[in-house]
């Protein structure tokens, strides 16, 4: 296992395990293979797993230190999701672009392939890493699922829990790639330079032949990997923290994708394994939110409404929330949780929430509206508050605001029982601006038990000052 590379990892339940095929001894841990079914990847390039979201254009930068040849070196790893896809084992995979540095010198460039199955689990289907020394290419230990006995593995389950089975994250026997991981602990709060996060998941990762050596990886909800540590006999003792999390502009993303394509071109020249694969291509399907095309602002229009019905979403976008039936709601469904009388904490707490993506325009200010179901008070609960966060949002001064996982948010406050349209308000200007056009992640978090909603609107025209006049907002 290459300890100096960040590779997202995690373990969970809900996948049938079969016994490992390797006779190699991994100490007391005996990993297995998760059951891989290519027919279970209907929308494989939409990776919205709450522990490992992979939206094209997202870039994570981790910095810290490691031990190489007995000396401590400065480490930096840049991990970016491109807008490219590649078909492997009959599954369309998302292409990640990874660049590793030691003391500001590039030691590796890598293209890696991920996909999400219909159950919300994130799979790893291979990688082509190009290693460098003193600026010169030296090796490429490539493995691709389905070739040379390589097999896909699970990087992140939809619902990881302590005590989940230990499975391989992939299997590349010809290059001795046998990484596996297991859920290790949950930590209430972890602070890194980017932000402080609660309810952080920690996984211990190792490989066959490495006894009592573990790399610890920390994951925050709707963010991904925020920290890397170590335990036991890990010789590299790598410590990393998330120092930057950004959404690239279309121009920046185009540059990254071009770099990934250049590495693939070289891969076809030097790797017998890679030569057996089909080329990467632009993702024509995009990574639209589960709310699909109905959530998009029409191209060229600055006066459109983005309307998302609860019935547009899937269970994978809900955390501790559920769908309920209501004949008056669009699609006859709304999203809520039982009213047990408890008040919930605002962000950055990870109380029950729903997360989805929509497409916005940078030259258009928006106001948001929620159609909320306000419940009868029970105990301390008023069941009438929802907090709203949006990635890439800025204020008039171009300062970042309302970022998911931060302490900045809008508030939708219901005032009466039953269904009502409620505006999203902030302490100052409630208009919402975006730095760049493209996808934004919307996160709606319940402020108390019993609160529910069935429609969400980002409005640029008709509803800018006033809420909709009808109970159901008609999509254009």
ABEGO torsion letter per residue (X at the ends): XBAABBBBBBBBBGBBBBBBABABBAEABBBBBBBBBAAABABAABBABAABBBBBGBBBBBBEBBBBGGBBBBBBBBBBBBABBBBBGGBBBBBBBBBBBBGGBBABBBBBBBBBBAAGBBBBAEBBBBBBBGGBBABBBBBBBGBGGBBBBBABBABBBBGBBBBBAEBBAAAGBABBBBBABBBABBBBAABBBBGBBBBBBBBBGBBGBBBBBBBBBGAEBABBBBBEABAAGBBBBBABBBBBBAAAAAAAAAAAAAAAAAAAAABAAAAABBBBBBBAAEBBBAAEAAABBBBGBAABBBBBBAAABBAAABBGBBBBBBAABBGGBBBBBBBAGBBBBBOABBBBBBBBBBBBBAABBBBBBBBBBBBBBBEABAGABBBBBBBGBBBAAGBBBGBBGBABBBBBBBABBEBBBBBBBBABBABBBBABBEBBBBBBBBABBGBBBABBBBBABAAAABBBABABBBBX
